[in-house]
């Protein structure tokens, strides 16, 4: 069995670090997309950087909200997480604009995708916070055995 002290969830990494790693990964994917398009291996669309930016924002949203279950101070983590997500959204948007030369308004449905990702992230974070509080409450609660009913 694995050691619970070495698990990913026991470390609850900083949301700023998570956002930095996700931004770097998005940058690498965008560079590879440009290289593949430049070499003519595969036709890469003009909106590929926007798709990459949105995909990595979704990746951050899912894993950041799941990792929030392992944190000790949920309110502090939430504050850092929301700021990190906002920074990641802006940074990924700027990066996609630099790579594609297309603004988010010209990128078609990616403006709506960004909007859905923002609200979806807030929903993910809220759900995980509620789940964590419910589990903490259940662990503190003293559970009694069910009453034994008499058979008739």
C-alpha positions as CSV (number, residue, x, y, z in Angstrom):
1,X,0.0,0.0,0.0
2,X,1.1,3.6,-0.5
3,X,2.2,5.8,2.3
4,X,-0.6,8.4,3.0
5,X,2.1,10.9,4.0
6,X,3.5,10.8,0.5
7,X,0.2,11.1,-1.4
8,X,-0.6,14.1,-3.6
9,X,-3.6,15.0,-1.4
10,X,-1.6,15.2,1.8
11,X,0.7,17.9,0.4
12,X,-2.0,20.4,-0.7
13,X,0.3,22.4,-2.9
14,X,0.0,26.2,-3.2
15,X,-2.6,27.3,-5.8
16,X,-0.1,29.8,-7.1
17,X,2.3,26.9,-7.8
18,X,-0.4,24.9,-9.4
19,X,-1.4,27.8,-11.7
20,X,2.3,28.3,-12.6
21,X,2.7,24.7,-13.6
22,X,-0.6,24.7,-15.6
23,X,0.5,28.0,-17.4
24,X,3.9,26.4,-18.3
25,X,2.1,23.3,-19.7
26,X,-0.2,25.5,-21.8
27,X,2.8,27.4,-23.1
28,X,4.5,24.2,-24.1
29,X,1.4,22.9,-25.9
30,X,1.0,26.2,-27.8
31,X,4.7,26.1,-28.8
32,X,4.3,22.5,-30.0
33,X,1.2,23.5,-31.9
34,X,3.1,26.3,-33.7
35,X,6.0,23.9,-34.5
36,X,3.7,21.2,-35.9
37,X,1.9,23.8,-38.0
38,X,5.1,25.4,-39.1
39,X,6.6,22.0,-40.2
40,X,3.4,21.2,-42.1
41,X,2.9,17.9,-40.3
42,X,-0.7,18.5,-39.3
43,X,-3.0,21.4,-40.1
44,X,-3.5,23.3,-36.8
45,X,-6.3,25.8,-36.7
46,X,-6.0,29.4,-35.9
47,X,-8.0,28.9,-32.7
48,X,-5.8,26.1,-31.3
49,X,-4.2,28.5,-28.7
50,X,-7.6,29.4,-27.4
51,X,-8.6,25.8,-27.2
52,X,-5.4,25.0,-25.3
53,X,-5.9,27.9,-22.9
54,X,-9.4,26.8,-22.2
55,X,-8.4,23.1,-21.8
56,X,-5.7,23.9,-19.3
57,X,-8.0,26.2,-17.3
58,X,-10.5,23.3,-17.0
59,X,-7.6,21.1,-15.9
60,X,-6.6,23.6,-13.2
61,X,-10.3,24.0,-12.1
62,X,-10.8,20.3,-11.6
63,X,-7.5,19.4,-9.9
64,X,-7.4,22.6,-7.8
65,X,-10.9,22.0,-6.4
66,X,-10.1,18.3,-5.7
67,X,-6.8,19.2,-4.0
68,X,-8.7,21.7,-1.8
69,X,-10.0,18.7,0.1
70,X,-6.6,18.1,1.6
71,X,-6.0,21.7,2.9
72,X,-6.2,22.6,6.6
73,X,-7.4,26.2,6.2
74,X,-10.0,26.2,3.5
75,X,-10.8,29.9,3.5
76,X,-7.1,30.8,2.9
77,X,-6.8,28.2,0.2
78,X,-10.0,29.5,-1.5
79,X,-8.7,33.0,-1.6
80,X,-5.4,32.0,-3.1
81,X,-7.2,29.6,-5.5
82,X,-9.6,32.3,-6.9
83,X,-6.7,34.8,-7.4
84,X,-4.6,32.0,-9.0
85,X,-7.5,31.1,-11.4
86,X,-8.0,34.7,-12.3
87,X,-4.3,35.2,-13.0
88,X,-4.3,32.0,-15.0
89,X,-7.3,33.0,-17.1
90,X,-5.7,36.4,-17.9
91,X,-2.2,34.9,-18.6
92,X,-3.6,32.1,-20.7
93,X,-5.8,34.6,-22.6
94,X,-2.8,36.8,-23.3
95,X,-0.7,33.9,-24.4
96,X,-3.4,32.6,-26.7
97,X,-3.8,36.1,-28.2
98,X,0.0,36.3,-28.7
99,X,0.2,32.9,-30.4
100,X,-3.0,33.3,-32.6
101,X,-3.2,37.0,-33.2
102,X,-6.9,36.6,-32.6
103,X,-8.7,38.4,-29.7
104,X,-11.2,36.5,-27.6
105,X,-14.0,38.3,-29.3
106,X,-12.8,37.1,-32.7
107,X,-12.2,33.6,-31.5
108,X,-15.9,32.6,-31.8
109,X,-17.4,30.6,-29.0
110,X,-14.2,30.7,-26.8
111,X,-15.6,33.8,-25.1
112,X,-18.5,31.8,-23.9
113,X,-16.3,28.9,-23.0
114,X,-14.2,31.2,-20.8
115,X,-17.4,32.4,-19.1
116,X,-18.6,28.8,-18.5
117,X,-15.2,27.8,-17.2
118,X,-15.2,30.7,-14.7
119,X,-18.6,29.9,-13.3
120,X,-17.9,26.1,-13.4
121,X,-14.7,26.7,-11.4
122,X,-16.6,28.5,-8.7
123,X,-19.2,25.7,-8.6
124,X,-16.4,23.0,-8.4
125,X,-14.8,24.9,-5.5
126,X,-18.0,25.4,-3.7
127,X,-19.0,21.8,-4.0
128,X,-15.7,20.6,-2.7
129,X,-15.9,23.0,0.2
130,X,-19.4,21.7,1.1
131,X,-18.2,18.1,0.8
132,X,-15.3,18.8,3.1
133,X,-17.4,20.5,5.7
134,X,-20.0,17.7,5.6
135,X,-17.3,15.0,6.1
136,X,-15.7,17.0,8.9
137,X,-19.1,17.4,10.6
138,X,-19.8,13.7,10.2
139,X,-16.4,12.8,11.7
140,X,-17.0,15.0,14.7
141,X,-20.5,13.8,15.3
142,X,-21.0,10.9,17.8
143,X,-23.0,8.2,16.1
144,X,-25.2,6.0,18.2
145,X,-26.3,2.5,17.2
146,X,-29.8,2.4,15.6
147,X,-32.6,1.6,17.9
148,X,-33.4,-2.1,18.0
149,X,-37.1,-2.6,17.1
150,X,-39.2,-5.4,18.6
151,X,-40.6,-7.9,16.2
152,X,-44.3,-8.4,16.2
